[in-house]
Amino acid sequence: MEKTTVYLDPDDYRRLKRLAAEQQRPSAELIREAVAEYARRHAPRRVARSVGAFSSRRDDLGERAEGLLTGLGKS
C-alpha cells in the first residue's frame, strides 16, 4: 500500500468521520474503498491483448463460432 495525503473540505471530513463511526470502520478504509470504486468506474475500458492478434483473414468466425466449438472439451 502507498501512503498519501488528501485535503478534504471540512464538511466532507465531518461526514466521513460520522460514516466511519457509524460503520465502525477506519476513515482511511472508507477513503481507499471510495478511490478504488472511482478508479474502476472511470478507468478506460481495456481490450484483451489477444483480441485481433491473429490474422485468419476470415470475417465469418463469429457466425461460425458454435460450429467450431462443437465437441470441444469432450473426451
PEQUIWO-V860789 format. One record per backbone hydrogen bond with DSSP energy under -0.5 kcal/mol. NH is the residue of the N-H (numbers start at 1). CO is the residue of the C=O. E is the energy in kcal/mol with one decimal. If there is no record, write none. Layout:
[[NH	CO	E] [NH	CO	E]]
//
This chain:
[[8	6	-0.5] [13	9	-2.6] [14	10	-2.2] [15	11	-2.2] [16	12	-2.6] [17	13	-2.6] [18	14	-2.3] [19	15	-2.7] [20	16	-2.7] [21	17	-2.2] [22	18	-2.6] [23	19	-2.4] [24	20	-0.7] [24	21	-0.5] [25	20	-2.4] [29	26	-0.6] [30	26	-1.4] [31	27	-2.3] [32	28	-2.5] [33	29	-2.4] [34	30	-2.5] [35	31	-2.7] [36	32	-2.5] [37	33	-2.3] [38	34	-2.4] [39	35	-2.8] [40	36	-2.2] [41	37	-2.2] [42	38	-2.2] [43	39	-1.3] [51	48	-1.3] [53	50	-2.4] [56	54	-0.7] [64	60	-1.8] [65	61	-0.7] [68	64	-2.4] [69	65	-2.1] [70	66	-0.9] [72	69	-2.2] [74	71	-1.8]]
//
